[in-house]
Structure formats: structure tokens, C-alpha cells
Amino acid sequence: TLWHQQLLTKGAAIFGFPSAAQQSVHQCQPLKLGQQLPLPSVSALSEALGCYKDNHKDRDLGQLTSSILMSHEKCYSICKRLGLKYFGVQGGAHCWGGSTYGKHGKVDEKKCSIPCEDNEKQRCGGRLYFGNCEQSSGRSSCVFAIDESYNQEPTQCAVTSLEGKPWWMGVLETPAYITKITLLNIDQLYRSHPDALRAVTIMAGDDVCFRYESDESFVKRSFPCDTVADQIVIRSRMDSAALTLCDVTVYGAPIRFRGVVDDAGPLRVQWCQQSSVSGNGYCENAFDGDANSNHNARPCAVTIDEATPWMSARLEIPSLVTEIKIFNRADCCGDGLNQFLLTLDNRVCADYEGATFESKSFPCKFFGDRLRIKSKKNRAISVCEMQVLGYPMELPRDAKFKALGCYKDNHKDRDLGQLVSSILMSHEKCYSICKRLGLKYFGVQGGAHCWGGSTYGKHGKVDEKKCSIPCEDNERQRCGGSIFNNIFEVL
């Protein structure tokens, strides 16, 4: 079963968060008519009911009310206004509401451990979940990999046809910082085709988390990751195989966006490219803030006449994009933009075929940082300005942590319970990961491994000389020993 974490409240107004399948419930206290509560708190107006399991196909709380900058108070306020009796917070970012709760049962409070986006001292749920999926072909639907059943029979798993380089792709409910991806394969007793997971690339967004290759199949395996994304792609490198996925589990924490309480603002572009350049029509002209549509007065970005010309750009910060506005050339050649494809991270924002326009806005409700406009014609395109609106991802603040010393670890009973990364480690990188995951302590070990947890020291402190292995990403720092952690406190 898949666990969702939520905080539920019982009373006149109830709220809920969509994330892991656990919830906390509160009962609302009556107020006197006219009583002033300028800054109401959930503890004052409701009673926590606990952590409860959720299910993607049969939600415990039926109404998703918000997925932006969540706290207990915000979810309470939303669901109160909607007249919902219970509310639940989930996945750090989601607020659910409903008139009943508890259909999937109560669970341990530890299952509801993700910090709330808008109040890190509060908890708003657990692991990450998918909203939808696709696959390259299918004898079975892709949703069997995200249905929380964990059944390894062929009829209960996502299975592609026997084909070359099969793939599976899932989109998370919310953009997130991803630390680990776990795959559950089909039971070997049922296998009738070559296993595509014997040579597979696991990606989060555009970043490769892991390239796996083996002569033997695995039943269940976890792969480290360290990136921000909202898409997971499992792509086989085999020329003839069937991809079988009984479950795809993603671990991490939802990311925050700046300014989501305000109107979407302009997003800055870091760099751009184009398929070709005509004269002085460089792609930078499309992002200089000047929407003048006369190329002779102020250069636009212009390609030459060629087969399906294109322009692309990368945003300075991965962002939740809401709208893209394109200013066409007016002095001539505007019909170059009457058939084109506009994408963000390979997802289609607009497939335009229409009349020539001077300027036009296209809604684009995706998370990403790679923009691309590609003509469907064999004719030059001219873009005098491209304005991108949305909410940039909130970058982590400067590292603030305190060294606590060198501590012994144990392979059978880990001092810090969560391995969060094993790639190119440094003190700052481990801090950044554990900070985003809401972990109070972090430890570096063996030069490459980052561990996090809420307590430390169960096996005792040792001499600093035991923690002498240089960090892989910063040889001036020490990243523990073979079974010893340099432990730090997140401030």
C-alpha cells in the first residue's frame, strides 16, 4: 500500500492536504459571536485527529482546494470558507477537504513527516505521488505502476509491448526535490520476454539520476537522485525487450515558489540558441525587454529560410510557468509564425496553426526551464520579443549548520536513519539536501554518502581522526570514515 500523509481537522471547518496517505485530524472549538481572531491558529480553532492513509484512486478527502505554499492555518482558512468539515495536509504542499475522513485507516504519526511549505515547523505529509503517466506502448496501462497495489502479477503491472527502447513516464502531483526512486519489477515466474530493466536510464526531468546495466534482472531496487523536477522517465536502452513496472516510488520534498500570493511576474532567461541566424537577428534580441516589432529599427531574433527552424532558451531558475507572450515581426515576414509548436521541457504549451498575429499570449501551466518554439514550415521565423510569466523556484538560503563531531555508525542500526544521496558529496551539498527534506541533523560518511535524521549519537562519539576521508566534491573537507559520520546540526 502507498502511504499519504495528511493533517485532518474535525469541526465546523475541515481541511486536507494531498500527499502521502496519512492525515492528522482536529476538532474545531466554538467561538462567541463577534469574537475577534485576527490571526487564528489551527490549535485554537480545531483539534488534531491524527495521521491517516490516502489512496489516489479513492481519496479520503474528496476535494483538492490548494497546492501552493501550505500551512495548517492556510488549509484551515480555505476549507472553512468552503464549508468543509474536515481538512488534511499532504506532501508538504496540498490541502484537501471533505465531509468525512478515515476510510483507509489511521497510521503512525511518523508517516506524516514532510514539513509544510509555508511553515517548516509544521508537518504536511510524506512521500511524493504521481498525477498521471504515459508509456511507449502498452499491453497494460501505465497507471498500474502508480496504483499503490504492489502486486507483481503481469495483469497488475505496467507492461509495454516487446519493442526497441521502451519507456515509461510519470508526472508528479507537484514539482519536487527528488532524492531517491525505487522500482518494483514483475515476478520472475511470469516473465516471458527479455527484461528491459536490465539496461535502463532513470531520469528526473532532463537530469540523469542513474544508468543501470546488468546481466540479471532485479525484483526491487532503489536509485539515488539529486535534482528538481516534476517528471520521472524510465527509459530502456535494450533493442528488443518489454518494460515491466509494478510500482514506481519517488522520495523527496515539494519545492517552493517565490511570489505565489501575487500575480505571475516576468521570468529571466539565462541563455538562448537558434537553428540559424539571419544577419544580426540573434536570439538574445527576443529577450532584451524591447517589444518593438520593426526589425529594421531594432533587430528581432530571425532565422534563415530552412526546414522547420527553431529557437530555444533556458530560464535562469526552474519555474512554474503560467503564460508565454510572443511578439511577431510587423515590418514583413510575419507569416513565418502562423504554424509552430511551443514547448516547455518537451511538453506542448501551444500547437498553433492560425492567422498571422502581431502579438499573442499562450497559456502554459507547466514547471520547467527549457523553452522552445519550432516552426512546422520551411520558412524563416522572426521573434521580436518573448515574455515568459510565472513563479520562480525558491532557491535555498546560505548554508547554516554547526559541526557536532565524529560519531560511530552501525550497518545494522544506522545512527542517522535516511540515506539521501551518494553522489559527489560535500558538507554544503549534504546540508542543502537535508534542509530541503526537513531533517534536523545530517552526516557525511565514506567521502560520498549523505545521511539525515532527527536524532544522532546512539553509538557514541569517537576521535576526529576516525573521520578523515576527503569529500568527493571538496577535498579540503572531511566526509567521515568507512563507518563513521561527521555529524552536523541544521540551524
C-alpha positions as CSV (number, residue, x, y, z in Angstrom):
1,T,0.0,0.0,0.0
2,L,1.1,3.6,-0.7
3,W,1.1,5.9,2.2
4,H,-0.1,9.5,2.0
5,Q,0.4,12.0,4.9
6,Q,-2.4,14.4,5.8
7,L,-3.4,16.5,8.7
8,L,-7.2,16.4,9.3
9,T,-9.3,18.7,11.4
10,K,-12.8,18.0,12.7
11,G,-15.3,20.8,13.4
12,A,-17.2,23.5,11.7
13,A,-14.5,23.9,9.1
14,I,-12.3,20.9,7.9
15,F,-9.2,20.9,5.6
16,G,-7.0,18.4,3.9
17,F,-3.6,18.1,2.1
18,P,-3.0,15.7,-0.9
19,S,0.4,13.9,-0.5
20,A,1.2,10.7,1.4
21,A,-1.6,8.8,2.8
22,Q,-1.5,9.9,6.3
23,Q,-3.5,12.7,8.0
24,S,-3.8,14.4,11.3
25,V,-7.3,15.4,12.5
26,H,-8.6,18.3,14.6
27,Q,-11.9,19.2,16.1
28,C,-13.0,22.8,16.0
29,Q,-13.9,24.7,19.1
30,P,-17.0,27.0,19.2
31,L,-16.5,30.8,19.1
32,K,-18.7,33.5,20.5
33,L,-20.5,35.7,18.0
34,G,-18.3,38.7,17.1
35,Q,-15.2,37.2,18.8
36,Q,-12.1,38.8,17.3
37,L,-9.4,36.4,15.9
38,P,-7.0,38.4,13.7
39,L,-4.5,35.6,13.5
40,P,-6.4,32.4,14.1
41,S,-4.4,29.2,14.7
42,V,-5.4,25.7,14.0
43,S,-4.7,24.7,17.6
44,A,-7.1,27.4,18.8
45,L,-9.9,26.5,16.4
46,S,-9.6,22.8,16.0
47,E,-8.3,19.6,17.5
48,A,-5.8,17.3,15.6
49,L,-7.2,13.9,14.7
50,G,-4.1,12.2,13.6
51,C,-2.2,10.8,10.6
52,Y,-4.3,8.9,8.0
53,K,-3.7,6.9,4.9
54,D,-4.9,8.1,1.5
55,N,-5.4,6.5,-1.9
56,H,-5.0,8.1,-5.4
57,K,-8.0,6.2,-6.8
58,D,-10.3,6.7,-3.8
59,R,-9.4,9.9,-1.9
60,D,-10.0,10.0,1.8
61,L,-11.0,13.7,1.5
62,G,-12.7,14.4,-1.8
63,Q,-11.8,18.0,-2.7
64,L,-8.3,19.3,-3.5
65,T,-8.5,23.0,-2.5
66,S,-5.0,24.3,-2.9
67,S,-1.4,23.2,-3.7
68,I,0.6,26.4,-3.1
69,L,2.6,27.5,0.0
70,M,0.7,25.4,2.5
71,S,0.4,25.5,6.3
72,H,-2.2,24.2,8.7
73,E,-3.7,27.7,9.1
74,K,-3.9,28.3,5.4
75,C,-5.6,24.9,4.7
76,Y,-8.0,25.6,7.6
77,S,-8.9,29.0,6.3
78,I,-9.6,27.7,2.7
79,C,-11.7,24.8,3.9
80,K,-13.6,26.9,6.4
81,R,-14.6,29.3,3.7
82,L,-15.7,26.4,1.5
83,G,-17.9,24.9,4.3
84,L,-15.9,21.7,4.5
85,K,-16.0,19.8,7.8
86,Y,-12.5,18.2,7.7
87,F,-9.2,19.2,6.2
88,G,-6.0,17.4,5.5
89,V,-2.5,18.5,4.5
90,Q,-0.3,16.3,2.4
91,G,3.0,16.2,0.6
92,G,4.1,19.5,2.1
93,A,2.0,21.5,-0.4
94,H,-1.5,20.2,-0.8
95,C,-4.7,20.9,1.1
96,W,-7.7,18.5,0.9
97,G,-11.1,18.9,2.4
98,G,-14.2,16.8,2.8
99,S,-17.3,15.9,4.9
100,T,-15.9,12.5,6.1
101,Y,-12.4,11.0,6.8
102,G,-10.6,7.8,7.8
103,K,-11.9,5.3,5.1
104,H,-8.4,3.9,4.7
105,G,-7.4,3.9,8.3
106,K,-5.2,5.7,10.8
107,V,-1.4,5.2,10.7
108,D,1.7,6.1,12.8
109,E,2.4,9.9,13.1
110,K,5.9,9.3,11.6
111,K,4.2,8.7,8.2
112,C,3.2,12.4,8.3
113,S,6.7,13.9,8.3
114,I,7.1,16.3,5.3
115,P,7.5,20.0,6.5
116,C,4.8,22.4,5.3
117,E,5.9,24.7,2.5
118,D,4.8,27.8,4.4
119,N,5.7,26.7,7.9
120,E,8.6,24.3,8.3
121,K,7.8,23.8,12.0
122,Q,4.5,22.0,10.9
123,R,4.2,18.7,9.1
124,C,2.2,18.3,5.9
125,G,2.6,14.7,4.8
126,G,5.1,12.3,3.3
127,R,6.4,10.7,0.0
128,L,5.8,12.1,-3.5
129,Y,3.0,10.9,-5.7
130,F,2.1,10.9,-9.4
131,G,-0.8,12.7,-11.1
132,N,-0.6,11.0,-14.5
133,C,1.6,8.9,-16.7
134,E,2.4,7.6,-20.2
135,Q,4.3,4.7,-21.7
136,S,5.7,3.9,-25.2
137,S,3.2,1.1,-25.8
138,G,1.0,-1.0,-23.7
139,R,-0.4,-4.3,-23.1
140,S,-1.2,-2.9,-19.7
141,S,-1.9,0.7,-18.7
142,C,0.9,2.9,-17.2
143,V,-1.2,3.6,-14.2
144,F,-0.5,0.1,-12.8
145,A,2.9,1.4,-11.8
146,I,1.4,4.1,-9.6
147,D,-1.8,2.5,-8.2
148,E,-0.2,1.5,-4.9
149,S,-1.1,-2.2,-5.2
150,Y,2.5,-3.6,-5.2
151,N,1.1,-6.7,-7.0
152,Q,3.7,-8.4,-9.1
153,E,1.4,-10.3,-11.4
154,P,1.5,-9.3,-15.1
155,T,-2.1,-8.1,-15.1
156,Q,-1.4,-5.7,-12.2
157,C,1.8,-4.1,-13.6
158,A,2.5,-1.5,-16.3
159,V,3.8,-3.6,-19.3
160,T,4.9,-2.4,-22.7
161,S,5.0,-4.4,-25.9
162,L,8.1,-6.2,-27.0
163,E,9.9,-3.3,-28.7
164,G,13.1,-1.3,-29.1
165,K,14.0,1.0,-26.2
166,P,10.6,1.0,-24.4
167,W,9.9,3.8,-21.9
168,W,7.6,4.9,-19.0
169,M,7.0,8.5,-17.9
170,G,5.1,9.8,-14.9
171,V,4.3,13.4,-13.9
172,L,4.3,14.2,-10.1
173,E,1.4,15.9,-8.4
174,T,3.8,18.8,-7.6
175,P,7.3,19.8,-8.6
176,A,9.8,18.4,-6.1
177,Y,13.3,18.0,-5.0
178,I,13.9,14.3,-5.7
179,T,16.4,12.2,-3.7
180,K,15.5,8.5,-4.5
181,I,13.5,6.5,-7.0
182,T,12.5,2.9,-6.2
183,L,11.4,0.4,-8.9
184,L,9.4,-2.8,-8.4
185,N,9.8,-5.3,-11.2
186,I,7.5,-8.2,-12.3
187,D,7.7,-11.5,-10.5
188,Q,10.3,-13.6,-12.4
189,L,7.8,-16.5,-12.6
190,Y,5.7,-14.6,-15.0
191,R,8.4,-13.2,-17.3
192,S,8.0,-14.2,-21.0
193,H,10.1,-11.5,-22.7
194,P,13.6,-10.0,-22.2
195,D,13.6,-7.7,-19.2
196,A,14.0,-4.0,-20.3
197,L,15.1,-3.0,-16.8
198,R,18.5,-4.9,-17.3
199,A,19.7,-1.8,-19.1
200,V,17.8,1.3,-18.2
201,T,18.3,5.1,-17.7
202,I,16.4,6.7,-14.9
203,M,15.7,10.4,-15.4
204,A,14.1,13.2,-13.4
205,G,13.3,16.0,-15.8
206,D,16.3,16.5,-18.0
207,D,18.8,15.1,-15.5
208,V,20.0,11.5,-15.4
209,C,19.7,10.1,-11.9
210,F,21.2,6.7,-12.7
211,R,22.3,4.5,-15.6
212,Y,21.8,0.8,-14.7
213,E,23.1,-2.2,-16.6
214,S,23.3,-5.9,-15.5
215,D,23.1,-9.4,-17.0
216,E,20.5,-10.3,-14.4
217,S,17.1,-8.8,-13.6
218,F,16.2,-7.3,-10.2
219,V,13.0,-7.6,-8.3
220,K,13.2,-4.3,-6.4
221,R,15.9,-1.7,-6.5
222,S,16.4,1.9,-5.3
223,F,18.4,4.5,-7.3
224,P,19.8,7.8,-5.9
225,C,18.8,11.1,-7.4
226,D,19.6,14.8,-6.6
227,T,17.6,17.2,-8.7
228,V,14.5,19.3,-9.0
229,A,11.8,18.1,-11.4
230,D,8.1,17.0,-11.8
231,Q,8.7,14.2,-14.4
232,I,10.2,10.8,-14.0
233,V,11.3,8.9,-17.1
234,I,12.3,5.2,-17.1
235,R,13.9,4.5,-20.5
236,S,15.4,1.2,-21.5
237,R,18.5,1.0,-23.7
238,M,17.7,-2.5,-25.0
239,D,16.8,-3.0,-28.7
240,S,14.2,-5.7,-28.1
241,A,12.6,-6.0,-24.6
242,A,9.4,-5.5,-22.7
243,L,9.4,-2.9,-19.8
244,T,7.5,-4.1,-16.8
245,L,6.9,-1.8,-13.7
246,C,4.7,-2.9,-10.9
247,D,5.5,0.2,-8.8
248,V,7.5,3.4,-9.1
249,T,8.1,5.2,-5.8
250,V,9.7,8.6,-5.6
251,Y,11.1,10.2,-2.4
252,G,11.9,13.8,-1.8
253,A,10.1,17.0,-0.8
254,P,7.9,19.5,-2.7
255,I,9.7,22.7,-3.7
256,R,8.6,26.3,-3.0
257,F,7.9,29.1,-5.4
258,R,8.5,32.8,-4.9
259,G,5.7,35.3,-5.0
260,V,2.8,32.8,-5.5
261,V,0.5,35.1,-3.5
262,D,1.0,37.8,-6.1
263,D,0.3,37.9,-9.9
264,A,2.8,35.9,-12.0
265,G,5.8,38.0,-12.9
266,P,8.4,38.1,-15.7
267,L,11.0,35.3,-15.7
268,R,14.6,35.9,-16.7
269,V,16.3,33.9,-19.4
270,Q,19.9,32.7,-18.8
271,W,20.8,31.8,-22.4
272,C,19.3,31.0,-25.8
273,Q,20.0,29.2,-29.1
274,Q,18.6,29.1,-32.6
275,S,18.8,26.8,-35.6
276,S,20.4,29.6,-37.7
277,V,21.0,33.4,-37.7
278,S,20.0,35.8,-40.4
279,G,22.2,38.9,-40.3
280,N,22.1,40.5,-36.9
281,G,18.9,38.5,-35.8
282,Y,20.4,36.9,-32.8
283,C,18.2,35.0,-30.3
284,E,19.2,37.4,-27.5
285,N,17.1,40.1,-29.2
286,A,14.0,38.1,-28.3
287,F,14.7,38.5,-24.5
288,D,16.1,42.1,-24.2
289,G,12.8,43.6,-22.9
290,D,12.1,45.6,-26.1
291,A,8.9,44.5,-27.9
292,N,9.5,46.8,-30.9
293,S,8.2,44.8,-33.9
294,N,10.2,46.7,-36.6
295,H,13.3,44.6,-37.3
296,N,15.0,47.5,-39.2
297,A,14.5,49.9,-36.2
298,R,15.5,47.4,-33.6
299,P,16.7,43.9,-34.5
300,C,14.5,40.9,-33.7
301,A,15.6,37.3,-33.5
302,V,15.5,35.9,-37.0
303,T,16.5,32.6,-38.6
304,I,17.2,31.9,-42.3
305,D,14.8,30.1,-44.6
306,E,15.3,26.4,-43.8
307,A,13.4,23.3,-42.8
308,T,11.5,23.7,-39.6
309,P,13.6,26.5,-38.0
310,W,13.6,26.8,-34.2
311,M,14.7,29.0,-31.2
312,S,15.2,27.8,-27.6
313,A,16.0,29.4,-24.3
314,R,16.8,28.3,-20.8
315,L,15.3,30.1,-17.8
316,E,17.6,31.4,-15.1
317,I,15.7,29.4,-12.5
318,P,13.4,26.4,-12.9
319,S,9.9,27.9,-12.6
320,L,6.2,27.3,-12.6
321,V,5.3,29.0,-15.9
322,T,1.8,30.4,-16.4
323,E,1.9,32.3,-19.7
324,I,4.2,33.0,-22.7
325,K,3.6,36.1,-24.9
326,I,5.2,36.2,-28.4
327,F,5.7,39.5,-30.3
328,N,5.9,38.9,-34.1
329,R,7.7,40.9,-36.7
330,A,5.4,43.7,-38.2
331,D,7.5,45.2,-41.0
332,C,7.5,42.0,-43.0
333,C,7.6,38.2,-42.9
334,G,5.1,37.8,-40.1
335,D,3.5,34.7,-41.7
336,G,6.6,32.7,-40.5
337,L,4.8,32.3,-37.2
338,N,1.4,31.0,-38.3
339,Q,2.3,27.3,-37.8
340,F,4.6,26.4,-34.9
341,L,4.9,24.3,-31.8
342,L,5.7,26.0,-28.4
343,T,7.0,23.7,-25.7
344,L,8.4,23.9,-22.1
345,D,10.6,20.9,-21.2
346,N,9.2,19.0,-24.2
347,R,5.6,19.5,-23.0
348,V,3.4,21.3,-25.5
349,C,2.1,24.7,-24.4
350,A,0.7,25.6,-27.8
351,D,0.3,23.8,-31.2
352,Y,-0.6,26.9,-33.2
353,E,-2.0,26.9,-36.7
354,G,-3.8,30.2,-37.5
355,A,-3.7,33.7,-38.7
356,T,-0.7,35.9,-38.6
357,F,-0.6,38.0,-35.4
358,E,1.3,40.9,-34.1
359,S,1.4,39.6,-30.5
360,K,-0.3,36.7,-28.9
361,S,-0.4,35.1,-25.4
362,F,-0.3,31.4,-24.9
363,P,-1.2,29.8,-21.5
364,C,1.5,27.3,-20.3
365,K,0.8,25.6,-17.0
366,F,3.9,23.6,-16.6
367,F,7.1,23.5,-14.5
368,G,10.4,23.7,-16.2
369,D,13.2,25.8,-17.6
370,R,13.7,25.0,-21.3
371,L,11.6,26.9,-23.8
372,R,11.4,26.1,-27.5
373,I,9.5,27.4,-30.5
374,K,9.7,25.3,-33.6
375,S,8.1,26.1,-37.0
376,K,6.2,23.5,-38.9
377,K,7.1,25.2,-42.2
378,N,10.3,25.5,-44.3
379,R,10.4,29.3,-43.8
380,A,12.3,31.7,-41.6
381,I,10.8,32.7,-38.2
382,S,11.1,36.1,-36.5
383,V,10.5,36.7,-32.8
384,C,10.9,40.3,-31.7
385,E,10.2,39.5,-28.1
386,M,9.2,36.6,-26.0
387,Q,7.9,37.3,-22.5
388,V,7.6,34.4,-20.0
389,L,5.5,34.8,-16.9
390,G,5.3,32.6,-13.9
391,Y,6.8,31.9,-10.4
392,P,10.5,31.0,-10.0
393,M,11.5,28.2,-7.7
394,E,12.7,29.4,-4.3
395,L,16.5,28.8,-4.0
396,P,17.9,27.5,-0.7
397,R,19.4,30.2,1.6
398,D,23.1,30.3,2.5
399,A,24.2,27.2,4.4
400,K,23.8,27.4,8.2
401,F,25.0,24.4,10.1
402,K,27.1,23.5,13.1
403,A,29.7,20.7,13.4
404,L,29.0,18.3,16.2
405,G,31.9,15.9,15.8
406,C,32.8,12.4,14.6
407,Y,30.4,9.6,15.5
408,K,30.3,5.9,15.1
409,D,27.8,4.2,12.8
410,N,26.5,0.7,12.5
411,H,25.4,-1.1,9.3
412,K,22.6,-2.9,11.0
413,D,21.4,0.0,13.2
414,R,22.1,3.3,11.5
415,D,22.7,6.4,13.6
416,L,21.0,8.6,11.1
417,G,18.1,6.8,9.5
418,Q,17.8,8.2,6.0
419,L,20.4,7.9,3.2
420,V,19.6,10.8,0.9
421,S,22.5,10.9,-1.6
422,S,25.7,9.2,-2.6
423,I,26.9,11.4,-5.5
424,L,29.8,14.0,-5.4
425,M,29.4,14.9,-1.7
426,S,30.4,18.0,0.3
427,H,29.2,19.5,3.6
428,E,27.2,22.1,1.8
429,K,25.6,19.7,-0.5
430,C,24.5,17.3,2.2
431,Y,23.2,20.3,4.2
432,S,21.2,21.5,1.3
433,I,19.6,18.1,0.7
434,C,18.7,17.5,4.3
435,K,17.5,21.1,4.8
436,R,15.0,20.7,1.9
437,L,13.9,17.4,3.4
438,G,13.2,19.0,6.8
439,L,15.9,16.8,8.6
440,K,17.4,18.3,11.8
441,Y,20.8,16.5,11.6
442,F,23.0,15.4,8.7
443,G,26.1,13.3,8.5
444,V,28.7,12.6,5.7
445,Q,30.4,9.3,5.5
446,G,32.9,7.4,3.4
447,G,33.6,10.5,1.3
448,A,30.4,10.2,-0.8
449,H,27.4,9.4,1.4
450,C,24.9,11.8,3.0
451,W,22.7,10.7,5.8
452,G,20.0,12.6,7.6
453,G,17.8,12.1,10.7
454,S,16.0,13.7,13.7
455,T,18.4,12.2,16.3
456,Y,22.1,11.2,16.4
457,G,24.8,9.7,18.7
458,K,23.3,6.3,19.6
459,H,26.6,4.6,19.0
460,G,28.8,7.2,20.7
461,K,31.3,9.9,19.8
462,V,34.8,9.0,18.6
463,D,38.2,10.7,17.9
464,E,38.1,13.1,15.0
465,K,40.9,11.1,13.3
466,K,38.3,8.4,12.5
467,C,36.6,10.9,10.2
468,S,39.4,11.5,7.7
469,I,38.2,10.6,4.3
470,P,38.2,13.7,1.9
471,C,34.8,14.7,0.4
472,E,34.4,13.7,-3.2
473,D,33.2,17.2,-4.2
474,N,35.6,19.2,-1.9
475,E,38.8,17.5,-0.9
476,R,39.6,20.2,1.6
477,Q,36.6,18.9,3.7
478,R,36.4,15.6,5.6
479,C,33.4,13.4,4.9
480,G,33.6,10.8,7.7
481,G,35.2,7.3,7.7
482,S,34.3,3.9,6.4
483,I,31.7,3.5,9.2
484,F,31.9,6.9,10.9
485,N,29.9,10.1,10.3
486,N,30.9,13.7,10.5
487,I,27.7,15.0,12.0
488,F,26.2,18.5,11.7
489,E,23.1,20.3,13.1
490,V,20.9,22.2,10.6
491,L,20.4,25.7,12.1
